[in-house]
Amino acid sequence: MSTDVAILAEDISVYKTLLESTRAIPWKIDWATLGFAYIGPQIEELLGWAPQSWQTVQDWADRMHPEDREWVFNFCVAQSQAGIDHEADYRALRKDGEFVWIRDVVHVVRNEDGTPNALIGFMFDISERKRTEEKLLDMQRELEELSFKDGLTGVANRRRFDAVVETRWRDARQTRHPLSVVVLDIDYFKQYNDHYGHLEGDECLKRVASALAGIVRSPDDLLCRFGGEEFVLLLPNTDEAAAMAMAWRCLDLVDKALIPHAGVGAGKRLTLSAGVNTLVPGEHDAVLPFIGVADSRLYKAKERGRHRVVAEG
């Protein structure tokens, strides 16, 4: 062996040692045969599969989560055929049946005519990063949920209502289905606060919200605290008769909660009043006037003696 060859062999040995001492897993695939020319021994520590078991790209594809396999395989093949360096994140199957998040970083070695000659790259274990990302997403979802929840009563807040009503309105307009809204208000709530104090007033709001929570029929219905002592029930695909029945049911639920209201006389209980509006939205209709009609009917209910539902006028 000549000196130059010996030096080259020593250099290759050094590079190989360096590659195999990193946590990143080096590999090479010959494009003509789609077979692994090399994969680092670190692969066995990470996934449990011996290096010699990685023969072809089919072994790589088979050891991928079924939900990731098709898109990752097609993406990597397309990018490689185009001679574009790329990377992909996917779940790789361990020999024990568990999955590990992998990031493959791929460099395309091309022939003089631009066609692929080989793929070389590194596999990185990104499981911890993915767990951190998932925790951050969970926190983000939790914060978003909290931002749509009334801090006192736990039901949806006005911000949530404003976000949902636009979607429900658009759906009702497209499907030509009726949309109903029920505006509910606690009767004589100022007198309640004057008699019991504002802390008890807060507890009262919680009890009312808890009683009304039973009115929701499906995820499409929305109960929210609109502000102060006012609550709103949004009912998609609900006609006027059904909305009226739901409104009376709300009054009945609070009545059965037996919340005392001595501020309006001995033996009195807390009650609600409600205004109802139903509409199949047309091109020239708008959300705010739709809610405004229900609100004005609520005040008609107050004028007519409270503890009642008004759906006309």
C-alpha positions in Angstrom: 0.0 0.0 0.0 1.4 3.4 -1.0 1.8 6.2 1.5 -0.9 8.3 -0.2 -3.4 5.4 -0.1 -2.5 4.7 3.6 -3.1 8.4 4.5 -6.4 8.4 2.6 -7.5 5.2 4.4 -6.5 6.7 7.7 -8.5 9.9 6.9 -11.5 7.9 6.0 -11.2 6.0 9.2 -11.0 9.2 11.2 -14.1 10.6 9.4 -16.0 7.4 10.0 -15.0 7.5 13.7 -16.2 11.1 14.0 -19.5 10.3 12.3 -20.2 7.3 14.4 -19.4 9.2 17.7 -22.2 11.7 17.2 -25.8 11.4 18.2 -26.9 12.2 14.7 -27.1 9.0 12.6 -25.3 9.2 9.2 -26.5 7.2 6.2 -26.2 6.9 2.5 -28.5 5.5 -0.2 -27.4 4.6 -3.8 -30.1 6.0 -6.1 -29.6 3.4 -8.8 -30.4 0.5 -6.4 -32.3 2.4 -3.8 -30.3 0.4 -1.3 -28.5 1.5 1.8 -24.7 1.8 1.2 -24.2 2.8 4.8 -26.1 3.6 8.0 -24.4 4.5 11.3 -24.3 1.9 14.1 -26.1 4.5 16.3 -29.3 3.4 14.6 -29.4 0.3 16.7 -29.2 2.2 20.0 -32.1 4.5 18.9 -34.5 2.1 17.2 -33.2 -1.3 18.1 -32.8 -2.4 14.4 -29.3 -3.6 13.6 -27.5 -1.6 10.8 -27.3 -4.7 8.6 -31.1 -4.9 8.6 -31.3 -1.6 6.7 -31.0 -3.0 3.2 -33.3 -0.8 1.0 -35.6 2.2 1.2 -38.5 -0.2 1.7 -37.0 -1.1 5.1 -37.0 2.7 5.9 -40.6 3.1 4.7 -41.8 0.0 6.5 -40.3 1.3 9.8 -42.4 4.4 9.7 -45.7 5.2 11.4 -48.6 4.3 9.0 -50.0 7.8 9.2 -46.7 9.4 8.1 -45.5 6.8 5.6 -47.2 7.8 2.4 -46.7 11.6 2.5 -43.1 11.3 3.8 -42.2 8.7 1.2 -43.8 10.6 -1.7 -42.3 13.9 -0.5 -38.8 12.6 -0.2 -38.9 10.8 -3.6 -40.2 13.9 -5.4 -37.6 16.2 -3.8 -34.8 13.7 -4.5 -35.9 13.3 -8.2 -35.9 17.1 -8.5 -32.4 17.2 -7.0 -33.6 19.3 -4.0 -32.0 19.0 -0.6 -34.8 18.5 2.0 -35.8 17.4 5.4 -38.8 15.5 6.9 -40.1 14.8 10.4 -41.9 11.5 11.0 -42.4 8.8 13.6 -40.0 5.9 13.2 -40.9 2.4 14.5 -38.7 1.0 17.2 -38.1 -2.8 17.3 -40.1 -2.9 20.6 -43.1 -1.5 18.9 -42.9 2.1 20.2 -42.4 5.1 18.0 -39.7 7.8 18.1 -39.8 11.2 16.3 -37.1 11.4 13.7 -35.9 14.3 11.5 -34.2 13.2 8.3 -32.0 15.8 6.7 -31.2 14.8 3.1 -28.6 16.0 0.6 -28.9 14.9 -3.0 -25.7 14.1 -4.7 -26.2 14.6 -8.4 -24.5 13.3 -11.6 -23.1 15.8 -14.1 -26.4 15.7 -16.0 -28.3 16.7 -12.8 -29.9 13.3 -12.2 -29.6 11.8 -8.6 -26.6 9.7 -7.9 -27.0 9.2 -4.2 -28.7 10.5 -1.1 -26.7 11.2 2.0 -28.0 12.5 5.2 -28.5 12.4 9.0 -31.3 11.1 11.2 -31.9 13.1 14.4 -33.9 12.0 17.4 -36.3 15.0 17.9 -38.7 13.2 20.4 -37.9 15.6 23.2 -38.4 18.6 21.0 -41.8 17.2 19.8 -42.8 16.6 23.4 -41.9 20.2 24.2 -43.8 21.5 21.2 -46.9 19.5 22.2 -46.7 20.9 25.7 -46.6 24.4 24.3 -49.5 23.6 22.0 -51.5 22.3 24.9 -50.7 25.4 26.9 -51.7 27.6 23.9 -55.0 25.7 23.5 -55.6 26.0 27.3 -55.0 29.7 27.2 -57.2 30.1 24.2 -59.9 28.2 25.9 -59.6 30.3 29.0 -59.8 33.5 26.9 -63.2 32.3 25.6 -64.4 31.4 29.1 -66.1 33.7 31.6 -63.8 33.8 34.6 -66.6 33.9 37.2 -69.2 31.5 35.9 -67.1 29.1 33.7 -69.5 29.4 30.8 -68.5 30.9 27.4 -67.9 34.7 27.4 -68.9 37.5 25.1 -65.7 37.0 23.1 -66.6 33.4 22.4 -70.1 34.4 21.4 -68.8 37.0 19.0 -66.5 34.4 17.4 -69.2 31.7 17.1 -72.2 33.8 16.1 -70.5 34.9 12.8 -70.0 31.2 11.9 -73.5 30.2 12.8 -74.9 33.1 11.0 -73.0 32.3 7.8 -74.0 28.6 8.0 -77.7 29.5 8.5 -77.6 31.9 5.5 -76.1 29.2 3.3 -78.3 26.4 4.4 -81.5 28.5 4.7 -82.0 27.1 8.2 -83.4 29.1 11.1 -81.1 30.6 13.7 -82.5 31.5 17.1 -81.2 33.5 20.0 -82.5 33.8 23.5 -81.4 36.7 25.6 -81.9 36.0 29.4 -81.6 38.4 32.3 -81.9 37.9 36.0 -84.9 39.7 37.5 -84.2 42.4 40.1 -80.5 41.6 40.3 -79.6 45.0 41.6 -81.9 44.4 44.5 -80.2 41.1 45.0 -76.8 42.7 45.3 -78.2 45.5 47.5 -79.7 42.9 49.9 -77.0 40.2 49.9 -73.9 42.0 48.8 -71.8 41.7 45.7 -69.9 38.6 46.8 -73.2 36.8 47.2 -74.2 38.3 43.9 -71.2 36.6 42.3 -72.2 33.3 43.8 -75.7 33.8 42.5 -74.4 34.2 39.0 -72.4 31.0 39.3 -75.6 29.2 40.4 -77.6 30.6 37.6 -74.9 29.6 35.1 -74.7 26.1 36.6 -78.5 25.7 36.3 -78.5 26.9 32.7 -75.7 24.6 31.6 -78.2 21.8 31.4 -80.1 23.5 28.6 -77.3 22.9 25.9 -78.5 20.1 23.6 -75.3 19.6 21.5 -71.9 21.2 20.7 -73.7 23.4 18.2 -75.7 25.2 20.9 -73.9 28.0 22.8 -74.6 29.4 26.2 -72.6 32.4 27.3 -72.5 35.2 29.8 -73.1 38.3 27.8 -72.2 40.7 30.5 -73.4 41.6 34.0 -76.4 39.5 34.8 -77.3 38.8 31.2 -76.9 35.4 29.5 -77.4 34.5 25.8 -78.3 31.2 24.3 -77.5 30.7 20.6 -79.5 27.9 18.9 -78.7 27.0 15.3 -81.2 25.1 13.2 -83.9 26.0 15.7 -87.3 27.4 14.8 -89.3 29.9 16.8 -91.5 27.3 18.6 -88.5 25.3 19.7 -86.6 28.4 20.7 -89.6 29.5 22.8 -89.7 26.1 24.5 -85.9 26.4 25.2 -86.4 29.8 26.7 -89.1 28.6 29.0 -87.0 25.7 29.9 -84.2 28.1 31.0 -86.7 29.9 33.3 -87.8 26.6 34.7 -84.2 25.4 35.4 -83.4 28.5 37.4 -86.8 28.4 39.1 -86.0 24.8 40.2 -82.6 25.9 41.5 -84.5 27.5 44.4 -82.2 30.5 44.7 -83.7 32.8 47.4 -84.3 36.5 46.7 -85.4 38.2 49.9 -84.5 41.5 48.3 -87.9 41.5 46.6 -89.9 40.1 49.5 -90.0 37.2 52.0 -90.2 33.8 50.4 -89.4 35.0 46.9 -87.1 33.1 44.6 -84.7 34.3 41.9 -86.3 34.4 38.4 -85.3 35.1 34.8 -86.9 37.0 31.9 -86.2 36.2 28.3 -86.5 37.6 24.8 -86.4 35.4 21.7 -85.7 36.1 18.1 -85.6 33.6 15.2 -84.5 34.3 11.6 -83.5 32.6 8.4 -80.7 35.2 7.6 -81.0 36.8 4.2 -78.5 38.7 2.2 -79.4 42.1 3.7 -79.7 40.9 7.3 -77.1 41.5 9.9 -76.1 39.9 13.2 -76.3 42.9 15.6 -79.9 43.9 14.7 -80.8 40.2 15.0 -79.6 40.1 18.6 -81.0 43.6 19.2 -84.5 42.4 18.5 -84.2 39.6 21.1 -82.8 42.2 23.6 -85.7 44.6 23.0 -88.1 41.7 23.6 -86.4 40.9 26.8 -87.2 44.3 28.1 -90.8 43.9 27.0 -90.8 40.8 29.2 -89.6 42.9 32.0 -92.3 45.5 31.4 -95.0 42.8 31.4 -94.1 41.7 34.9 -90.9 39.7 34.5 -90.4 35.9 34.8 -91.7 35.4 31.3 -90.7 34.9 27.7 -91.5 37.3 24.8 -90.9 36.3 21.2 -93.0 38.9 19.3 -93.2 42.7 18.9 
